[in-house]
């Protein structure tokens, strides 16, 4: 029996947020929120309200000739971007060509023998520079990573992203199912370094969960939230919230904003986790316990402070010293080369 999505908790919604107030709202928003109709005035959304094909033609008319990268998901995969049956590779082909070719593929009636076509994370300002400024929010002022996602009916497995995320639905209907970060132990996350699209994914098929193979997933569902977005709606996904994404119609598209409030010099927590797995995971239990105490104290405890350390000795503890942070990263790189 398939999962009844409607039984999950709905994500809270707002329909009264002014454009100018977006950054202030999101700066204080620690949980997901839906902004209904927030980008309904965008030209692409207006085209989609007439028809998905008209919106697709609009994109095609304003695209550059630079090739795009497209996933062609296997015909028997039901649009699910995932591993192949032996988990030795993936269930899609990677194709490259002009955007016009993808538009033609999406325009024709779905041919199940061809599988589904899916364009992921394609920089909007690079491939559609003529209409980029017509599809903007105040977030454009902070130079976010702004990308287009476009395809047929598709299912992207549960995953998380480090950046903050504003997903603006522009064509078709898109479903999101979200889980709080602390549900990681109930989501059965697969490989960290061999993934379909660069981020670790849940091995659970959300629409047809196998509770015999993944019994703890039932607990995760108790904390899940969902929403179906129509053209013009946006969803804010905080950092590291797990999310499943499904395109529900024959043509679906969103423009996605990714950004961080912190300085880029701090590096990636994912890299830190990967190295910690190499350096600590295999240690004897008593040594892991010791390192757990160190990590808890230095990273997660409210008791940690530097008041007893002379300023000249702060080193890596001085978060305001960009040059010091760069020096530490260079030293780490040298250490890792040994």
C-alpha positions in Angstrom: 0.0 0.0 0.0 1.3 3.4 -0.9 1.9 6.3 1.5 -1.1 8.6 2.0 0.7 12.0 1.9 -2.4 13.9 3.0 -2.1 12.3 6.4 1.2 14.2 7.1 1.3 17.6 8.8 1.0 20.6 6.5 3.8 23.1 6.4 2.7 26.5 7.9 1.8 29.1 5.2 1.8 32.8 4.7 0.2 34.8 1.9 0.9 38.3 3.2 4.7 38.7 3.0 5.8 41.8 1.2 8.9 41.5 -1.1 10.9 44.0 0.9 10.3 42.0 4.1 11.6 38.6 2.8 15.2 38.8 4.2 13.9 39.9 7.6 11.4 37.1 7.7 13.9 34.4 6.7 16.6 35.7 9.0 14.4 34.8 12.0 12.8 31.7 10.5 14.2 28.4 11.9 11.5 26.1 10.5 10.0 25.7 7.0 7.4 28.1 5.7 5.3 28.3 2.5 4.9 31.8 0.9 1.8 31.4 -1.3 1.8 33.5 -4.4 5.0 35.2 -3.5 6.4 35.3 -7.1 3.0 35.1 -8.9 4.0 38.4 -10.7 7.0 36.8 -12.4 6.5 36.6 -16.2 7.3 32.9 -16.3 4.6 32.2 -13.8 2.1 34.3 -15.8 2.9 32.2 -18.9 2.5 29.0 -16.8 -0.9 30.1 -15.7 -2.0 30.1 -19.3 -0.2 26.8 -20.1 3.0 24.9 -19.2 3.9 24.8 -22.9 3.7 28.6 -23.2 6.0 28.9 -20.2 8.4 26.4 -21.7 8.4 28.3 -25.1 9.2 31.5 -23.2 12.3 29.8 -21.6 13.4 28.4 -24.9 13.1 31.8 -26.6 15.4 33.4 -24.0 17.9 30.6 -23.5 21.5 30.8 -24.6 23.1 28.2 -27.0 25.3 26.9 -24.2 24.7 23.1 -23.7 22.7 22.0 -20.7 23.2 18.7 -18.7 20.0 16.6 -18.5 19.3 13.4 -16.6 17.3 10.8 -18.7 15.8 8.5 -16.0 15.3 4.8 -16.9 11.8 4.0 -18.3 11.0 1.5 -15.6 12.0 3.9 -12.7 8.7 5.8 -12.6 10.7 9.1 -12.7 12.6 8.2 -9.5 16.2 9.5 -9.6 18.1 6.7 -7.8 20.6 4.0 -8.0 20.5 1.1 -10.4 19.3 -2.3 -9.2 22.8 -3.5 -8.3 23.7 -0.1 -6.6 26.8 0.0 -8.8 25.7 3.0 -10.6 22.6 5.1 -11.2 19.3 4.6 -13.1 19.7 7.5 -15.5 21.8 8.6 -18.5 23.5 12.0 -18.6 22.8 13.9 -21.8 24.3 17.2 -23.1 22.8 19.5 -25.7 21.0 22.8 -26.3 18.1 23.8 -24.1 15.9 23.7 -27.3 16.4 20.0 -27.5 15.2 19.5 -23.9 12.2 21.8 -24.6 11.3 19.7 -27.6 11.5 16.5 -25.5 9.3 18.0 -22.8 6.8 19.4 -25.4 5.9 16.1 -26.9 3.5 13.6 -25.3 5.2 11.5 -22.7 6.7 8.4 -24.2 7.2 5.9 -21.4 9.8 4.0 -23.5 12.1 7.1 -23.4 11.9 7.5 -19.6 11.7 10.9 -17.9 13.9 13.9 -18.7 15.1 16.1 -15.8 17.2 19.3 -15.8 18.8 19.9 -12.4 20.5 23.0 -10.9 21.2 25.0 -14.0 22.3 28.6 -13.3 19.5 30.9 -14.3 21.5 34.0 -14.9 24.0 32.1 -17.1 21.5 30.2 -19.3 18.7 32.8 -19.3 20.5 36.2 -18.8 17.9 38.2 -20.8 15.1 37.4 -18.3 17.1 36.9 -15.1 16.3 40.3 -13.7 12.6 39.9 -14.4 12.6 36.9 -12.1 14.2 38.3 -9.0 13.6 38.8 -5.2 15.6 40.8 -2.7 17.7 37.7 -2.3 19.4 38.6 -5.6 21.1 41.4 -3.7 23.2 38.9 -1.8 24.4 37.0 -4.9 22.8 33.6 -4.1 23.2 30.5 -6.2 20.1 30.9 -8.4 19.2 27.9 -10.5 16.4 26.4 -12.7 15.1 22.8 -12.2 12.9 21.6 -15.0 11.5 18.3 -16.1 8.7 15.8 -16.4 7.1 13.8 -13.6 10.1 13.1 -11.3 10.8 11.9 -7.8 14.0 13.2 -6.0 14.9 11.1 -3.0 15.0 12.5 0.5 18.2 14.5 1.0 19.4 17.6 2.8 21.4 20.7 1.7 23.8 22.9 3.8 22.7 26.3 2.3 19.5 28.0 3.1 17.0 27.3 0.3 14.1 29.2 -1.2 12.3 27.1 -3.8 10.0 29.1 -6.1 7.6 27.0 -8.1 7.1 28.5 -11.6 5.6 25.7 -13.8 3.3 22.8 -12.9 2.8 21.4 -9.5 5.5 20.3 -7.1 5.3 18.4 -3.9 7.7 18.6 -1.0 7.9 16.4 2.1 10.2 17.6 4.8 11.8 16.1 7.9 13.7 17.8 10.7 17.5 17.3 10.8 17.3 15.2 13.9 15.3 12.5 12.0 18.5 11.4 10.3 18.6 8.1 12.3 15.2 7.2 11.0 15.7 8.0 7.3 18.2 5.3 6.4 20.7 7.6 4.6 22.9 5.8 2.1 26.5 6.5 0.9 28.1 9.9 1.7 30.4 9.8 -1.3 28.6 7.9 -4.1 25.3 9.7 -4.6 23.0 10.4 -7.6 23.3 14.2 -7.5 26.0 15.1 -5.0 24.1 14.8 -1.7 23.5 11.7 0.4 20.0 10.3 0.0 17.5 8.1 1.9 17.3 4.6 0.6 13.6 4.5 1.4 11.1 4.9 -1.4 8.8 7.5 0.2 5.8 6.7 -2.0 6.1 2.9 -1.3 7.9 2.6 2.0 9.0 -0.9 2.9 8.6 -0.9 6.7 10.0 -4.4 7.0 13.3 -3.3 5.6 13.1 0.3 7.1 11.1 0.0 10.3 12.3 3.3 11.8 11.0 5.2 8.9 7.5 5.0 10.5 8.8 7.2 13.3 10.2 9.7 10.8 6.8 10.0 9.2 5.4 11.2 12.5 7.5 14.3 12.2 7.1 14.8 8.4 5.5 17.9 6.9 4.3 18.3 3.3 3.1 20.9 0.8 2.0 21.0 -2.8 3.2 24.2 -4.6 1.4 25.7 -7.6 3.0 28.3 -9.9 4.0 31.4 -7.9 4.3 29.7 -4.6 7.6 29.5 -2.7 8.9 27.2 0.1 11.7 28.2 2.5 13.8 25.2 3.6 16.2 25.8 6.5 19.7 24.4 6.4 20.0 20.6 6.7 16.2 19.9 6.7 15.6 16.7 4.8 13.3 17.0 1.8 11.7 14.9 -0.8 10.7 16.6 -4.1 8.2 15.4 -6.7 7.1 17.0 -10.0 3.4 16.1 -10.2 2.6 17.2 -13.8 3.9 16.6 -17.3 6.1 19.7 -17.1 7.3 21.1 -13.8 9.9 23.8 -13.0 11.2 25.8 -10.1 13.7 28.6 -9.6 15.8 27.9 -6.6 17.8 30.2 -4.4 20.7 28.9 -2.2 22.7 31.1 0.1 24.6 31.3 3.3 24.8 34.1 5.9 28.3 33.0 7.1 31.5 33.9 5.4 32.6 31.4 2.8 36.0 31.1 4.4 34.7 28.9 7.2 34.5 25.9 4.7 32.1 23.0 4.5 30.8 21.1 7.5 30.3 18.2 5.2 34.1 18.1 4.7 34.6 18.2 8.4 32.2 15.3 8.9 33.9 13.3 6.2 37.3 13.7 7.7 35.9 13.0 11.2 34.5 9.7 9.8 38.0 8.8 8.5 39.8 9.9 11.6 37.5 9.0 14.5 34.9 6.4 13.5 37.3 3.4 13.6 38.9 4.3 16.9 38.5 2.1 20.0 35.3 2.8 22.0 37.1 4.5 24.9 39.0 6.8 22.5 35.8 7.7 20.6 34.2 8.5 23.9 37.1 10.9 24.7 36.7 12.6 21.3 32.9 12.9 21.8 33.6 14.8 25.0 36.0 17.1 23.0 33.4 17.7 20.2 30.6 18.2 22.6 32.6 20.8 24.5 34.2 22.7 21.7 31.3 22.6 19.2 28.0 22.0 20.9 28.2 23.0 24.5 27.0 26.4 25.8 29.6 26.1 28.5 32.5 26.7 26.1 34.0 30.2 26.2 37.4 31.8 25.6 37.5 34.3 28.4 40.5 32.6 30.0 42.6 32.7 26.8 44.7 35.8 26.0 43.6 37.3 22.7 47.0 36.7 21.2 46.5 32.9 21.7 43.0 32.6 20.4 44.0 31.1 17.0 41.2 29.1 15.5 38.9 30.3 18.2 38.9 33.8 16.8 36.0 33.7 14.5 36.4 37.4 13.6 39.9 37.0 12.2 39.5 36.0 8.5 43.3 35.8 7.9 43.7 33.5 10.9 40.9 31.2 9.5 42.6 31.1 6.1 45.9 30.2 7.7 44.2 27.4 9.6 42.6 26.0 6.4 46.0 26.1 4.7 47.6 24.2 7.6 44.7 21.6 7.5 45.3 21.1 3.8 49.0 20.5 4.4 48.2 18.1 7.2 45.8 16.1 4.9 48.5 15.7 2.3 50.8 13.8 4.6 
